[in-house]
């Protein structure tokens, strides 16, 4: 399996982002170079999380749905748990979010969310955040699972879009390329890509 996990350095942070194709970011979504929306969400274990408490750290947001075939493949092949573990070791905060609404086919109660996350080997910084009203998902413009975001320590969005170019673990890893470049103080090569996966049912 093709993986991209180079050693990481943490020099000065650059806020430069590359040109964004308008169709890659929905009309209501925050765009790279803009401040990430403030959020407050409760995880499946009952703990509250806010953007403000994580400012000062690099942050990865991953929209998650265990019923999505693309998500299942990323987890069964071990790519997402590996990335979660690797980047947390570098001080990155990695949060997973479910925005499936209560009327959606893939809605899970909190205990079900904890159970399935354990079964899939989820290794994020906290239990899955439950955005059942879709407030956080809509604020960020999340469209599918997995939809990935990178936020810098100042709270500025540096990347939004797909995990890989093919929607599978073997593809070019857009997220890693963006995160590596941003953490190294370099221009992000593609700050917005077209997200690939299963549509979120708000």
N, C-alpha and C positions, 0 to 999 in steps of 0.2 A: 504494500500500500504506500502511495506517495504521501509523505508527511513533510511539513516544513516547520521545524522547531529549533531555530538557531539560538546561540547564546545571546543574551540580552544585556545591553548597557543602558544606563539611565542618565544621559547628558541633558543639556538644556532642552526645554520643550519648545517646539515650533508650533505656531498656530496656522501655518500655511496649509491650505487644502487645494486640491486640483480642481479643474473645471468640472462642473456638474451638468449632466444632461438632464433637462427638465423632466423628461418622462420617467426618470429613475426615482424621483421623489414626489410623493403625492402632494396635491395642492395644499393640504392642511398640515403637512409634516414639517418638522424642524429640519433645516438643511445644514450640512457641514459648514462649520465656521460660525454658526449661531449658538447661543446659549441653550443647553439642554433644558427641557421643561422640568420644573420642580415636580416632584412626585412624593406621595405617601402611599405605601401599599403594605398589606399584612401578609406574611408568609403562611404556609400551610401549618406551621407549628404555633401560630398566633403572635409572632414577633413583628413589630412595625419597623418599616424601613423608609428612609427619606433620602433624597438626593443630597441634601445639605450635610448629612452625617458622613458622607463618603467623599465630599470635596477634599482635595489634597491627595487623592489616589487616582490612578487610572482605573476606569470602570468599563466593563463589558456588560452589555445587556443582551440577553438571548431570549427571544420569544419562543415558547416551548409548547408543544402539544404531543403527548405520548401516543396518540392515535394516528399521527401523521406518518406516512411511510418514509418520507425523507428524514424526519427526526429519528425514527426508529433505526434507519440505516446508519446515521451518524453515531448513534449510541451503541448499536450492536457491533459495529466495526471498531468502536473504542475511540474514535477521533475526538468527539466533544468531551468526554471525561478526561482524556489525556490533555487537551488544551486547557480545560478548567484547572486541573492540578498544576500543570506547568506554569501558567501565568499567575496563579495565586502564590506560587513559590517566588515570583518576582514582585510580589506586593500588589498585584492587580486585584480589584474587587470584581467578582463575576457573579451576576445575578440572573436567574432565569425567571421568566414571567409567563403565566397563563392568563390570557384575556378572553377565553371562551365564556360566553354568557350563560346564564342559568338555563336558557331555553335552547342552547346549542346541543347538537348531538354528542359532542365530546366533552360536555361539562363534567367535572369531577368535584366531589366534596373534598374537604381538607384531608380527611384521613385516607381517602383513596389517592389523593395526590401524593402524600408522603409514601404510601405503599408502592405506587408505580415508579416514583423517582428512585427509590431504593432498588427496586428490581432492575431498573435500567442502568444503574451505576452512576447516577447524577452526582457530581462532585463539586458543585458550585459553592460560593461563599456562604450561602444560607439556603434553607429550604425554599422551594418554589414560591414566588410571590403570586398571590391570587388576586388578579385584577378583574373580578367577575362583572363589574359594571363597565369595564372597558375604558375607564377614564385615562389610565396610563397609556394603554395601547393607542387610543385616538390622539392623545397629546403628542406622541412620538411619530404617529403615522404608520404604526406597525401594520403590515398587510398580510403576512404569511408566517408560517413556522417552518424552519427557523428564520427569523428576521434579526439581524445582528446590528449592534451599535457600539461605537467606541467613544467614550467621553474622556477628555483630558483632566488633569488635576484642577484646572480652573473652571471646570463645568462646561466646557465648549465641546460640541459634537465634532468629532474628527472623521467618523466613518458611519455610513448607513448602507445596508444592503444584504447581499447574499453571503453565505459562509464560503462557498466555493463557486467556481464558474460553471460547473456542470450539475450542481445540485446533488452531488454524491461525494463520498470521502476521498475519491481518487482525483478530484479536480484541483485546479489551481486555487490555493487558499487565499481568497481576497481578504478575509478578516486578519489573518496572520500578517500578510504583507502590509496592511494598513496599520496594525498595532505596532509592528516592528519599526516601521518608518517613523510613526508619530513619537514613540518612546525614545527613538534615537535623535529626535530633533530635526528630522528630515521631512521633506514634503511628502504627503501621502500620495502614492501614485494614482489611485482611483478612490476618491473620497465618497463616491456614491455609485453603487451598482444595482442592477435590477434584482430584487429579492426573489428567491425561488423556494417553493414549498407549498404547503397547504393553506388555503385561505382561512383567515381568522374569522370565526362566526361570533361577532360581538352581540 
